């Protein structure tokens, strides 16, 4: 891996129900900006996206890890 880099993963999917059926999915991703510098501008740029929140920062092996949570609404699952 070369640094800086962005690593992302699916964190969880939360289905919203209507009439006892899944209606819409809220999908949450964990985005990690890994950098050799403590305040990489990519973290602030990602924070400009809708429905994001800063989660935590940690340092491992001399690399800074900024964790941002991104939540997005997926398309409607069923139509009534």
Secondary structure, 3 states (H helix, E strand, C coil): CCCCEEEEEEEEEEEEEECCEEEEEEEEEEEEEEECCCCCHHHHHHHCCCCEEEEEEEEECCEEEEEEEEEEEEEECCCC
